[in-house]
Amino acid sequence: MTLGIFTPSTPKARKLCSPGRAFMELTIEFPVEQDDIFTQPSHLPQGFCICYQHNVDDAGYGPYGFHTAKSEILLKRALGPLTYWNSERGQLVDADIPKADGIYFFREQGYVTTMNSELMIYQKSQAIQALRDRYKKTSPSTPSSAKPILLEVAQGRRMSGAAISKILENNCSFLISYSRITEMGQILIFFDTTLRANIRKTAEEEGIKYITEKSIDDLKPW
């Protein structure tokens, strides 16, 4: 009886059948697909995305996501401490690296303090109004607080292009973590192009290859 040679038919299968091989890690940059991520995308300048690929074989196949020790070091060094808008809790919280989907601000920015103050004033006025409604008290003739920009950022499964544009107009630096529409796992979106050089430099210092693609469609499937 002649035994046939088994040839794995998919990238995942080939990788699983290749024990002991040395694989590399990649930081991949590509343009933002704005229509998929933002409402009113015409409000926005062209940004850029990065994603991370690890256990990459010679053919360029490997899983995606910032899941390795190297990738966490890259994010901590290149981005520094962050403040995350936790929309479920309705508050800004400190974060070491971006993990959950949403918007992350770089620390120590004046406009972040302004947005937080506006949020607290609005939440207080809403709480007082809720108590008045509960006990059927007459509301005083004071103007209601405007809805804070932070409460406008998320619109269903997408982000508000108008809200993001307003934040950009106030010279506030941030990134957006998004993982809902692509097999590339978590992608990080930036509009501050000055960060590109620092991310690339940090990746190279950590022994992580940095490559640029013209489109998300050019990335290898997994």
C-alpha positions as CSV (number, residue, x, y, z in Angstrom):
1,M,0.0,0.0,0.0
2,T,1.3,3.4,-1.0
3,L,0.8,6.2,1.5
4,G,0.0,9.6,0.1
5,I,1.7,12.8,1.4
6,F,-0.6,15.0,3.4
7,T,-0.4,18.7,2.2
8,P,-2.2,21.2,4.5
9,S,-4.7,23.2,2.4
10,T,-5.1,26.4,4.3
11,P,-2.6,28.9,5.9
12,K,-3.8,27.9,9.4
13,A,-3.4,24.2,8.7
14,R,0.1,24.8,7.2
15,K,1.2,26.7,10.3
16,L,-0.2,24.1,12.7
17,C,1.8,21.5,10.8
18,S,5.1,23.4,10.9
19,P,6.4,23.0,14.5
20,G,9.7,24.6,15.5
21,R,9.8,27.2,12.8
22,A,10.7,30.8,13.5
23,F,8.0,33.3,12.8
24,M,8.1,37.1,12.7
25,E,5.8,39.8,13.9
26,L,4.6,42.7,11.8
27,T,3.1,46.2,12.3
28,I,1.0,46.9,9.2
29,E,-0.1,50.4,8.1
30,F,-3.0,51.0,5.7
31,P,-5.5,53.8,4.9
32,V,-8.7,54.2,6.9
33,E,-11.9,52.7,5.2
34,Q,-13.9,55.7,6.4
35,D,-17.3,54.7,5.0
36,D,-17.2,51.4,7.1
37,I,-16.3,53.0,10.4
38,F,-17.7,56.6,10.4
39,T,-21.0,58.3,9.8
40,Q,-20.5,61.6,7.9
41,P,-17.0,60.5,6.7
42,S,-16.7,63.6,4.5
43,H,-16.1,65.7,7.7
44,L,-12.8,63.9,8.3
45,P,-9.3,64.2,6.9
46,Q,-7.6,61.1,5.7
47,G,-6.1,59.1,8.6
48,F,-4.2,55.9,8.8
49,C,-4.6,52.5,10.5
50,I,-2.3,50.0,12.0
51,C,-2.9,46.4,12.8
52,Y,-0.6,43.7,14.1
53,Q,0.2,40.3,12.7
54,H,2.2,37.6,14.6
55,N,3.5,34.1,14.0
56,V,3.9,35.2,10.4
57,D,5.4,32.5,8.1
58,D,7.5,33.0,5.0
59,A,4.4,33.3,2.8
60,G,3.1,36.2,4.9
61,Y,0.3,34.3,6.7
62,G,-0.4,34.5,10.4
63,P,-3.1,35.5,12.9
64,Y,-3.9,39.2,13.6
65,G,-4.2,41.1,16.9
66,F,-2.1,42.8,19.5
67,H,-1.8,39.6,21.5
68,T,2.0,39.2,22.0
69,A,4.4,40.6,24.6
70,K,6.2,42.5,21.8
71,S,3.0,44.2,20.7
72,E,2.1,45.3,24.2
73,I,5.6,46.8,24.6
74,L,5.2,48.6,21.2
75,L,1.9,50.1,22.2
76,K,3.1,51.3,25.7
77,R,6.3,52.8,24.3
78,A,4.8,54.4,21.2
79,L,1.6,55.7,22.7
80,G,2.3,56.4,26.3
81,P,-0.5,56.5,29.0
82,L,-4.1,56.9,27.6
83,T,-7.5,57.9,28.8
84,Y,-10.4,55.8,27.5
85,W,-13.9,56.9,27.0
86,N,-16.0,54.1,28.5
87,S,-19.3,54.7,26.9
88,E,-21.1,52.0,28.9
89,R,-20.0,53.5,32.3
90,G,-20.3,57.1,30.9
91,Q,-16.9,58.2,32.1
92,L,-13.2,58.7,31.2
93,V,-10.9,56.0,32.6
94,D,-7.1,55.6,32.6
95,A,-5.7,52.9,30.3
96,D,-2.2,51.5,29.7
97,I,-2.9,50.2,26.2
98,P,-6.0,50.2,23.9
99,K,-8.0,47.0,24.3
100,A,-11.8,47.6,24.0
101,D,-13.3,49.3,21.0
102,G,-13.7,53.0,21.3
103,I,-11.8,56.3,21.5
104,Y,-8.6,56.8,23.5
105,F,-7.1,60.2,24.3
106,F,-3.5,60.9,25.0
107,R,-3.1,62.2,28.6
108,E,-2.6,65.7,29.8
109,Q,-4.5,67.5,27.1
110,G,-6.5,70.6,28.0
111,Y,-9.5,69.7,25.7
112,V,-9.9,66.3,27.4
113,T,-10.3,68.2,30.7
114,T,-12.8,70.5,29.1
115,M,-14.8,67.5,27.7
116,N,-14.8,65.8,31.1
117,S,-16.1,69.0,32.8
118,E,-18.9,69.4,30.3
119,L,-19.8,65.7,30.8
120,M,-20.0,66.0,34.6
121,I,-22.1,69.2,34.4
122,Y,-24.5,67.5,32.0
123,Q,-24.7,64.3,34.0
124,K,-25.4,66.3,37.2
125,S,-28.2,68.3,35.4
126,Q,-29.7,65.0,34.1
127,A,-29.7,63.4,37.5
128,I,-31.4,66.5,39.1
129,Q,-34.0,66.5,36.3
130,A,-34.6,62.8,36.8
131,L,-35.3,63.4,40.5
132,R,-37.7,66.3,39.7
133,D,-39.5,64.1,37.2
134,R,-39.7,61.3,39.8
135,Y,-41.3,63.5,42.4
136,K,-43.2,65.6,39.9
137,K,-41.4,68.7,40.9
138,T,-41.6,71.8,38.6
139,S,-38.3,72.4,36.9
140,P,-36.7,75.9,37.4
141,S,-36.5,78.1,34.3
142,T,-32.8,77.4,33.7
143,P,-31.4,76.5,30.3
144,S,-30.7,72.8,29.9
145,S,-27.1,71.8,29.4
146,A,-25.9,71.0,25.9
147,K,-25.2,67.3,25.2
148,P,-21.5,66.7,25.6
149,I,-19.4,65.8,22.6
150,L,-18.3,62.5,24.3
151,L,-21.9,61.3,24.3
152,E,-22.1,62.0,20.5
153,V,-19.0,60.0,19.5
154,A,-20.5,56.5,19.2
155,Q,-23.4,56.0,16.8
156,G,-24.5,52.4,16.9
157,R,-21.7,50.3,15.4
158,R,-20.0,53.3,13.9
159,M,-18.4,56.5,15.1
160,S,-19.8,60.0,14.4
161,G,-17.7,61.7,11.8
162,A,-19.1,65.1,13.0
163,A,-18.1,64.5,16.6
164,I,-14.6,63.2,15.7
165,S,-14.2,66.3,13.4
166,K,-15.1,68.6,16.3
167,I,-12.5,66.9,18.5
168,L,-9.9,67.3,15.8
169,E,-10.7,71.0,15.4
170,N,-9.7,71.5,19.1
171,N,-6.3,70.1,18.4
172,C,-6.9,67.0,20.6
173,S,-4.9,63.9,19.8
174,F,-6.5,60.5,20.1
175,L,-6.8,57.1,18.5
176,I,-9.7,54.8,17.8
177,S,-9.7,51.1,18.5
178,Y,-12.0,49.2,16.2
179,S,-12.5,45.4,15.6
180,R,-16.0,44.9,14.3
181,I,-15.7,44.8,10.5
182,T,-12.5,43.0,9.6
183,E,-10.7,39.7,10.1
184,M,-7.6,41.8,10.9
185,G,-8.7,41.7,14.6
186,Q,-8.1,45.0,16.4
187,I,-7.1,48.0,14.2
188,L,-6.0,51.3,15.6
189,I,-7.0,54.5,13.7
190,F,-5.1,57.7,13.8
191,F,-5.6,61.2,12.4
192,D,-2.4,62.7,13.8
193,T,0.2,61.7,11.1
194,T,3.1,62.9,13.3
195,L,2.5,59.7,15.3
196,R,3.4,57.5,12.3
197,A,7.1,58.1,12.6
198,N,7.2,57.3,16.3
199,I,5.2,54.1,15.9
200,R,7.5,53.0,13.1
201,K,10.7,53.9,15.0
202,T,9.5,52.1,18.1
203,A,8.6,49.0,16.1
204,E,12.0,48.9,14.5
205,E,13.7,49.3,17.9
206,E,11.7,46.3,19.2
207,G,12.7,44.2,16.2
208,I,9.2,44.3,14.7
209,K,9.0,44.8,10.9
210,Y,6.8,47.7,9.8
211,I,5.2,47.6,6.4
212,T,2.8,49.8,4.5
213,E,-0.1,48.6,2.3
214,K,-2.2,50.6,-0.1
215,S,-5.5,49.0,1.1
216,I,-6.8,46.7,3.8
217,D,-7.7,44.4,0.9
218,D,-3.9,43.8,0.3
219,L,-3.5,42.1,3.7
220,K,-3.3,38.3,3.7
221,P,-6.4,36.5,4.9
222,W,-6.5,34.4,8.0
